[in-house]
Amino acid sequence: MITDPAYEVAPWSLRESELSLELLPQSESVFALSNGHIGWRGNLDEGEPNGLPGTYLNGLHELHPLPYAEAGYGYPESGQTVINVTNGKLIRLLVDDEPFDLRYGTIRSHVRELDLRAGVLRRVCEWVSPAGKAVRVSSTRMVSFHQRAVAAIAYEVEPLDEKVRVVVQSELAANEELPPSPGDPRRAAALESPLVPEEHFAHGTRLRLIHSTKRSRLRVAAAADHLVSGPPTTQLSVESGDDVSRLTVTSVLSGGERLRLEKFVGYGWSGARSLPALRDQADAALVGARDTGWQGLLDQQRAYLDDFWDRADVEVDGDIEIQQAVRFALFHVLQTGARAEERAIPAKGLTGSGYDGHTFWDAETFVLPLLTLAAPRAAAEVLRWRGNTLPIARERARQLGLEGAAFPWRTINGDEASGYWPAGTAAFHINADIAHAVVRYVAATGDTEFEIDPGLPLLVETARLWRSLGHHDHAGAFHIDGVTGPDEYSAVADDNVYTNLMAQANLVAAAEAAERHPRHASELGVTDEETAAWRDAAAAMTVPFDDDLGVHQQSQGFTRHQRWDFEHTGPDRYPLMLNYPYFDLYRKQVVKQADLVLAMFLRGDAFTLEQKARNFAYYEPITVRDSSLSAYTQAVVAAEVGHLALAYDYLCESALMDLEDLENNARDGLHIAALAGTWMALVAGFGGMRLFSHELLQFAPRLPDALTRIAFRMMFRGRRLHVEVRRDRVTYTLVDGSPVDILHYEETVRLSQKQPVVRDLPAVQHRPQPEQPPGRAPLHRPHHQTEHHPTSAGSQ
């Protein structure tokens, strides 16, 4: 989208200077506002035209039957789908009885801006009605980080040429009509009018609707209150029905007069609380918002973001588009988790209904690394949600004949919702991904209380799964057979290296945590014999290696498979999964997304640098990136092994995934994992940041020619760090907190607040550039050089 001339490149905002109805669905995603609890797509205030109406509450969903051509034991019976709940952002306008509809009349100007520092979406439109009446409509919209259940809008109308009569209708609307849903008709039926009315109310300036879902039996309340200012002739009236509650404001405006509406919206939902309790919850949220006031909400929002940018900002000199993109990414990732509070992070966040609103392994593997070092409380809350779903995961393991806990591949409420078992049930690595996130969080925060609960139960139950899923052969080697790793084009394989290495770390981490907390481990039934079995399995873990080629095998026997015929695969045949049978993909050397390469990043301690270089060179020509999850991983490892120009191109692909709609599906919501990967490509790729278990935080910086400087901030064990990387040197600064040791390459460096530490950068070992499959190389972008040197938010 930012290639469209209507979108401006700026370091702290995304600004659209002209409305394009063709890009409306995509713009609704990029302009979405959320706090992790409430999500408002960036729909126009008046509701129409739209691409996809969207108001979401994290975790609120409807159920629908999952269809199967043939039934099978252990198949999930019920699917889960996020639903569009009561829309509180609707404000309709009539100008002398003409609806304010941008498909009619004349648009003199239309500007929208997502302000990344203020945390608001602003809109200013000058419009001439078909009858010739000109007005300026201004609005500012926010979803509060500070007040979790609150969103708000300030809306103003003023005449531009002559006196006009205006009618403003502020609504709560449920069961909005959605665009046709392709695919499963059962899912479409679940989305059609999913909310059953229970109560409607309108009095004075207050509105309220309460509904429940038909199958999941969840109840949702939405309430709104208003402050209205305008000429003395301004009049108000209210009305309500099952699915609409409306405040109508009428006024006659002369030159210089304005009608202003401040709308406060409160939400609440529950599967347990009564209707009166939900009513009171939504009303209480409004009382807090009204007491704070519009300006107070803005001030709270700015203060929250000032603190966030002071501990998480990334500065990029040399490419102004990447500077904009990384801050856009940080903002949206923050929005997914800031106030999720024991809820999951969906793959699309709360920006759209893509993937049915499900969470996958994306959250723990791609999103939580960022949140752990930028907003650690948010990361902890996501893992607490996993802890809350342990009983469901234990039951799923028993159903599969396993011990411990088997976490779902895709879910909203903790139940497995994947109807395709090779890429769902068989992808057991989700369990190790969760354990890895627990270990990473504890290592980055030193939070011992969290390690005890929910950390220890999560580590123990996932370790039990691996011990029961795998087996020792006659020679004592430990194998995990019949699983699917991150590469979903190689399903049901034996000894997938990623799975085995992550399981190995899981087993060791569980044993160590149990030994640190023996009393709590004993309460979970852990014995010395069990921890010894975990350690034995970890020590004997099979890691397939092809001695003839000198590379690791993605899984046992992978390198002897027939290579995919890339030369005769045209560009219109990608993604392969939509154009070839899975049977053909599963038995060939073709990789959907980084698998072994991801293992070399997350378990980099298990490979030598030379092994990483050889493995990367081998797998790069067969990795087609039919997934948005791959580019950042390839960027990080490419940078580590010396392919800096290639790493930069992969960084750009990850950074611009949604801003340039590279996957052609930004209309369904943003790719939250790819956005988080933008940060990772810069911080872990060019900053060389690594954190393995309880070891020191490590850095091995290097810059591509396209960039002259990067600087980033992060939180580590209660301290704020600032790292600035230039071509020939790096500067480490402890912004606040007690002294701490870090690793600069192999050198231990002590940081204190007395003065920054400066170190030279070693020369990068350049290697022959690996090739990619024909037509699948990352787009090589011209470098957008600039003399502008962005200043971090914290120093302004």
Summary of the structure (lengths in Angstrom):
residues: 796
radius of gyration: 26.8
end to end distance: 29.5
largest distance: 90.6
contacts: 2932
relative contact order: 0.10
helix: 35%
strand: 26%
